[in-house]
Amino acid sequence: MPPSPAQSTVQSAPALPGAHELFDADSILKALSERLADLQGPREIRAATVAFLAEARQDAMADVEAGFASHPRAARETVRAIAALTDGIVTAIHHVATTRLHPVQNASEGEKLAVLAVGGYGRAEMAPYSDVDLLFLTPYKITPWAESVVESMLYMLWDLKLKIGHSIRTVDDCLRLGAGDMTIRTSLVEHRLVTGHAPLAQELRDRLWSELFDKTVPEFVEAKLEERSARHQRQGGQRYVLEPNVKEGKGGLRDLQTLYWIAKYIHRVDRAVELVDLGVFSREEHLAFWQAEDFLWAVRCNLHLIAGRPVDVLSFDMQVEVARRMGYSDTTARRGVEYFMQDYFRHATRVGELTRVFLTELESRHVRSAPILGRLFRRRRKMKAGFIDQHGRLAIKDDAEFLADPLNILRLFEEALRTGILIHPDAMRLIAANLDLIDDRMRSDPEAIRIFMDLLLKHGNPERSLRRMNELGVLAAFIPEFQPVVAMMQFNLYHHYTVDEHSIQCVAALAEIERGEHPDDLPLSHGIMGSGINRRVLYLATLLHDIGKGRREDHSILGARIARRIATRFGFPQDDIDTVEWLVRNHLLMSDVAQKRDIADPRTLRDFAKAVKTRKRLDLLLVLTVCDIRGVGPGVWNNWKAALLRKLHQETSSALENGLEELNREKRQNEAKRSLRHLLVARGWEAKEIRAELGRHYDNYWPGLPTDTQAVFADLLHQIDGDEIRIDLRADHDRDATRAAFVMADHPGIFSRLCGALTLTGANVVDARTYTTRDGYATAVFWVQDTEGHPFAEDRLPKLRQTILRTLKGEIVAREAFASRDKQKKRTREFRFPTHVTFDNEGSDIYTIIEVDTRDRPGLLYDLTRAMATNHIQIVSAVIATFGAQVVDSFYVKDMFGLKLHSENKRDQLEKKLRKAIADGTKRAEA
């Protein structure tokens, strides 16, 4: 694995543990005996022993930590040193217990005791705060002497603040309990004598294999693999979980340990390297095992040392500190933590490959039953030449013949999709070892390109082959430009997957639409896919849309150039090459316009239509945008985004077909008034009341709101008194939000106060509009979501209304309330987003658009709108787009005279005030 750009200067060679006397049993026992020589009372002896060993352990651990700091990415010697240190502690305490506290003259056969390490301690692998698991072994029955020795040992170990797991058993107990309990049996697989009666430990070892292990190999293997599967599901089921569990997660230490357990159970090996001689692993595969284990242990040790306790989850805040300790540094393109996590995920992927290799060996020896899913309920299909069905898996008939034609590598994946059979791990192993066959000649071979494009287009589930090709390195070998984004983590709360996995998820989302799986949720995309769209262009653009990420240059621009190169190499017609390039370059355009701009503004629609130019490109871009959002992660796509994109597509499509002159304010005003008039007539309003309502609002009110919302305002304004506050709260399920409409006497800062009131209720504002009537009333409407991104439950609306009213009446002062509520969570504190403030006088005909891109926090919108209010800026609408911990707030504003912000000096002054409001709010949140 090549080193990351940020890691080349870090030492990775392991260092031997320091020469502290705790690592030498004779030295420590001699020193301890001298310390205890003049003491007689048991309590004094115990106290002196604990004091001596506590000091010795502290010094020894300091040596171990100092050694680890010199090679922070290689922990093999460190975990062994901690286990050896623990051996010294246990040996010394056993010595004190048996020679000073409970000495016995002429011990009988029953007064024998062996102290064994089990679990991770039994493997001699311990992180700084790992448990110390001990088995106290006696020959026949547990005698009073043995109980006394064990009790004294435990008290001293506890006084040393060690976390002890222990059991006291006879050899027969171990066999009986191990037969009935898989957890106990697993711990016994890893037992190791620390001190005490060695023949007793040897008896246990001999009897375990002859009477239990050798007779129950299939049972043990199946149980361990079932445990592994269940564990993966508990940890999220994905190798690329953004906050992985180093110990229990997929591709983590427990997976390697499972291989070790099974190997030792079957082959009675003590070290993984012995599996090479047995033919289970090749030398290269064992090196990958060794490197992954070393790296994962280094991560776990760093986690323990940072937390000062046993921690195995790489949470976002921990990732930054672990990356720093392991020597990863920021570059101009990416943060050090992103390089670190990319290395982590690459190792996790290799662990998955090693697991497959090992399971293949088990299958071939008939130890583990082949997967039933591949054999049952499946009509056997005839294999193409060169392939065979082996235990329900797609296997290669002749390795030499297969490798003679490099195109067979791609044909294997094609055959797997065609037949629906899983690829045999032996075939995967062969491919992974021969990736060098995929050279420039093969990458340009028309037949290879045909096979690859058929994998995308022909079989209906391209993600299956893409994911396996990616894990084996075939995808990056065939498209070398894809290699930099493999396992690339994006350190933010928005993206749930690495870049390569996100790209594959997007292709999967596209295939789902084409298979007709979401006709009700995605009717527009579903219709487009069935209308003869250019599938080849769309699938390739979807796969490549983020291929430019991780470099200094804008990933859309760089990605477009890369996509053009790939499409040209693939022999696409010029028009298709241009379209692929355009889609990759503009893959964020539709999402940005829909989520960050007021799409009711005719100028926004005109500019977007000019950028898109044709209905064909509009349709392609819509589907790519939908797949891109759906591929980010669960829960990111919602009705709000769907409604925005459908509206933007509908309006743009109409403009492209009927001409851009259709997009003018006067026409929209007339249409809006006509729609409201029809609705009010249907509701029984008198003509005089309707004329009054239509004449009550300024021109800018009409194009900006849906007719049903304007009808709500008509009801709220009807016969309102001067100081009355009227509120309408109801779910807008089409937009996946709660609509909060307010009518009250207008006064400066009302929009900011409403933002504060809503935020204090726990609401996330996603869209807002505010207008003033000719008779002096503010009409403001907000679309808000709860913390899960959905409308508020009906039973929460009364409390929502009460908090809003109390804030508007001054009973709750928003600024003071945020001082205690606007706190950043430790887990997300390390996310950094530079603040950008831009002013756009061209994006709207009558407003200045102020866009603030910064780190999100609950009180941000209130701080920004308050700063604008104090500077006499009128906010007409606000569009809020949240991307994890990042937010883009766009405000359509005028100055106090109703004009755009033309003065550069005024814009500069306002930008300073906005930045100060953000900085002050951040300090408040971090206080």
Secondary structure, 3 states (H helix, E strand, C coil): CCCCCCCCCCCCCCCCCCCCHHHCHHHHHHHHHHHHCCCCCHHHHHHHHHHHHHHHHHHHHHHHHHHHHCCCCCCHHHHHHHHHHHHHHHHHHHHHHHHHHCCCCCCCCCCCCEEEECHHHHCCCCCCCCCEEEEEEECCCCCHHHHHHHHHHHHHHHHCCCCEEEEEEEHHHHHHHHHHCHHHHHHHHCCEEEEECHHHHHHHHHHHHHHCHHHCHHHHHHHHHHHHHHHHHHCCCCCCCCCCECCCCCCCHHHHHHHHHHHHHHHCCCCCCHHHHCCCCCHHHHHHHHHHHHHHHHHHHHHHHHHCCCCCECCHHHHHHHHHHCCCCCCCCCCHHHHHHHHHHHHHHHHHHHHHHHHHHHHHCCCCCCCHHHCCCCCCCCCCCCEEEECCEEEECCHHHHHHCCHHHHHHHHHHHHHCCEECHHHHHHHHCCHHHCCHHHHCCHHHHHHHHHHHHCCCCHHHHHHHHHHHCHHHHHCHHHHHHCCCCCCCCCCCCCHHHHHHHHHHHHHHHHCCCCCCCCHHHHHHHCCCCCHHHHHHHHHHCCCCCCCCCCHHHHHHHHHHHHHHHCCCCHHHHHHHHHHHHCCCHHHHHHHHCCCCCHHHHHHHHHHHCCHHHHHHHHHHHHHHHHCCCCCCCCHHHHHHHHHHHHHHHHHHHHCHHHCCHHHHHHHHHHHHHHHHHHCCCCHHHHHHHHHCECHHHCCCCCHHHHHHHHHHHCCCCCCCCEEEEEEEHHHCEEEEEEEEECCCCHHHHHHHHHHHCCCEEEEEEEEEECCCEEEEEEEEECCCCCCCCHHHHHHHHHHHHHHHCCCCCHHHHHHHHCCCCHHHCCCCCCCEEEEECCCCCCCEEEEEEEECCCCHHHHHHHHHHHCCCEEEEEEEEEECCEEEEEEEEECCCCCCCCCHHHHHHHHHHHHHHHHHHHHHHHC
